[in-house]
């Protein structure tokens, strides 16, 4: 898929900004199937939700009642108990955040930092990832980037 004009400009700007740090901006595509990652994430998050609520109910010694959780959490709980994964949200997210799920599933550190605005004034971000245990590298990079191009906070 060809990058949009704002994305191409962002890539050029990123290459210029990151080059003093000895980094390169490389366009890539996912080497995995986003639907598979979505299903895995859904199973992991859903299983945790179900396990947490079930453990609490076991301690209380009773079944779930309406006042125990907010309505949305109740829907998630019941859905996750019945299905292995909820796929549609992950398919949608994979279009805009194709590389986020894989880091969530593997536990690899990653960060998203502000990276200017597109032609419509909407904020852009860039995601960086490090090897397992590399949180310090990401935090140092984030600090370098913020010093080089301060982030607008207001």
SEFI-381551 format. One record per atom (N, C-alpha, C): z, y, x. Coordinates in steps of 0.2 Angstrom, whole numbers, plus 2048, in hexadecimal, padded with zeros to 3 digits. Layout:
<pts>
ZYX/...
</pts>
This chain:
<pts>
8007FA804/800800800/800806804/7FC80B803/7FB811807/801816805/80481980A/80981D809/807824805/80B827801/80982D7FE/809833803/806838801/80683E806/80D840808/812841803/818843805/81C83E80A/81A837809/81D83280D/81A833814/814834814/81083481B/81383A81F/81484081B/81784681E/81E845821/82284181D/82883F81F/82883B825/824836825/82383282B/822836831/81D83B831/81C83F836/822843838/825846833/82B84A835/831846838/83183F835/83683B838/83583983F/82F838841/82D836848/82F83C84C/82D84284A/82F84884E/83784884F/83A84784A/84284884A/84584384E/84383D84D/846837851/844836858/83E83885A/83C837861/841839866/84483F866/84984086B/84F83B86C/850837867/855832867/85282B86A/84C82B86C/84982586E/847820869/846823863/84581F85D/83E82085B/83B81B857/83481C855/83581A84D/83081E84A/83081D842/82A818841/82B81283E/82680D83D/82680B836/82080C833/81F80A82C/81F80282C/8227FF827/8227F8826/8227F681F/8217F081E/8227ED817/8277E7817/82A7E6812/82F7E1811/82C7DA813/8307D6817/82E7D0819/8317CA815/8337CC810/8367C880B/8347CA804/8367C57FF/8347C77F8/83A7CB7F5/8397D17F3/83E7D57F0/8417D27EA/83D7CE7E6/8407CA7E0/8457C57E2/8447C27E8/8497BD7EB/84F7C07ED/84F7C67F0/8557CA7F2/8587CC7EC/8557CF7E7/8587D17E1/85C7CC7DD/8597C67DD/85C7C07D9/8627BE7DD/8627BE7E4/8687BD7E8/86D7C27E7/86B7C87E7/8707CE7E7/8737CD7E0/86F7CC7DB/8727CB7D4/8777C67D3/8757C07D6/87A7BA7D6/8807BC7DA/8807BF7E0/8867C17E4/88A7C67E0/8877CB7DD/88B7D07DA/88E7CE7D3/88A7CA7D0/88C7C77C9/8917C27CA/8917BE7CF/8967B97D0/89C7BC7D2/89C7C27D6/8A27C57D8/8A67C87D2/8A27CB7CD/8A47CE7C7/8A77C97C3/8A47C37C2/8A77BE7BE/8AD7BB7C1/8AD7BA7C7/8B37B77CB/8B97BC7CA/8B87C37CB/8BD7C77CA/8C07C87C3/8BC7C87BE/8BE7C87B8/8C27C27B6/8BF7BC7B7/8C27B57B6/8C87B57B9/8C97B77BF/8CF7B67C3/8D57BA7BF/8D37C07BD/8D87C57BA/8DA7C17B3/8D57BF7AF/8D77BB7A9/8DB7B57AA/8DA7B27B0/8DE7AC7B1/8E57AE7B2/8E67B47B6/8ED7B67B7/8F07B97B1/8EC7BB7AC/8EF7BE7A6/8F07B87A1/8EC7B27A2/8ED7AC79E/8EA7AD797/8E47B1797/8E17B2790/8DA7B3791/8D67B378C/8CF7B578C/8CD7BC78C/8C77BE78E/8C57C578E/8C57C8787/8C87CE787/8C87D2781/8C57D9782/8C37DC77D/8BF7E277D/8C27E7782/8C87E8781/8CC7ED785/8CD7EC78C/8CB7E678F/8CC7E4796/8C77E879A/8C17E9798/8BC7EC79D/8B87F0798/8B57F579C/8B07FA798/8AA7F6795/8A77F8790/8A27F578D/89C7F2792/89A7F7796/8957F579B/8967EF79F/89D7F07A2/89F7EA7A6/89F7E47A2/8A17E479C/8A17DE798/89A7DB797/8957DF796/88F7DD795/88C7DA79C/88E7DD7A2/88C7DA7A8/8907D37A9/8967D37A7/89A7CD7A8/8977C77A4/8957C879E/8937C379A/88C7C179C/8887C679E/8817C57A0/8817C07A7/8857C27AB/8867BF7B2/8897B87B1/88D7B77AC/88F7B07AB/88A7AC7A8/8857AF7A5/8807AB7A1/8797AA7A6/8787AE7AA/8727AE7AE/8737AE7B5/86F7AB7B9/8707AB7C1/86F7B27C4/86B7B77C1/8697BD7C4/8667C17BE/8677C87BF/8637CD7BB/85E7D07BF/8587CE7BD/8527D07C2/84F7D77C1/84F7D97BB/84B7DF7BA/84D7E57BE/8537E67BF/8567EC7C2/8547EB7CA/8547E57CC/8527E47D3/84B7E57D4/8477E37D0/83F7E47D0/83E7EC7D0/8417F07CC/8417F77CC/8437FA7D3/8497F87D5/84C7FB7DB/8487F97E1/8447F37E1/8407F17E7/83A7F67E8/8387F97E3/8337FE7E4/8358047E8/83C8067E6/83E80C7E9/84380B7EF/8458057F0/84A8047F5/8497FD7F7/8437FB7FA/8417F47FB/8467F1801/8497F5805/84C7F280B/8547F380A/8567F5804/85E7F6803/8617EF802/85E7EB7FD/8617E57FB/8627E0800/85D7DF805/85E7DA80A/8647DC80F/8657E2810/86B7E4814/8727E280F/8717E4809/8777E2805/8797DA805/8737D6804/8747CF804/8777CC80B/8747CF810/8767CC817/87C7CF81A/87E7D5818/8847D881A/8827DC821/87C7DD822/87A7E1828/87B7E9826/87E7ED82B/87F7F482A/8797F8829/8797FC824/873800823/876807820/87280C821/87481381E/86E81681C/86F81B817/86981F815/86C826816/86782A819/86983181B/864836818/86683C816/861841813/85C842818/856843815/85084481A/84B849816/84E84F814/849854812/84885380A/842856808/840856801/839855801/8378527FB/8308517FA/82C8577F7/8268577F6/82285D7F3/8258607ED/82985C7E9/82B85E7E3/8338617E3/8358607EA/83C8637EB/84185D7EA/83F8577E9/8448517E8/84684F7EF/84C84D7EF/84F84B7F6/84C8447F8/84B8447FF/84883E802/84E83B806/84E835808/85383280C/84F82D811/85282B816/85082681A/85582181B/85381A81C/85881581D/858812824/85E811827/85E80E82E/86280882D/861803831/8657FD831/8667FB838/86C7F8839/86E7F5840/86F7EE840/8707EB845/8727E4846/8797E3843/87B7DD841/8827DC83F/8877DF844/88C7E2842/8917E5846/88E7EC849/8897EE847/8867F584A/8877FB846/88D7FB842/88F80183E/88F807843/892806849/89380C84D/88C80F84F/88780B850/88180E852/87E81284C/87F810846/87D813841/88081A840/88781A841/88B820840/889825845/88882384B/886827851/87F82A84F/87A82684D/87482984B/87482E845/87882C840/87983183B/87C83883D/881838842/88383E845/87E842849/87A83E84D/875841851/87084484C/86E841847/869844842/86C84A83F/87284A83D/87584F839/87585583E/877854844/87785A849/87085D84A/86B85884A/86485B84B/86185E846/86285C840/85F85F839/86585F834/869864834/86F864830/86D862828/87185E825/87085D81E/87386281A/86E864815/870869810/87586580B/87B86880A/880865806/8818697FF/87E86F7FF/87F8737F9/8798747F5/
</pts>
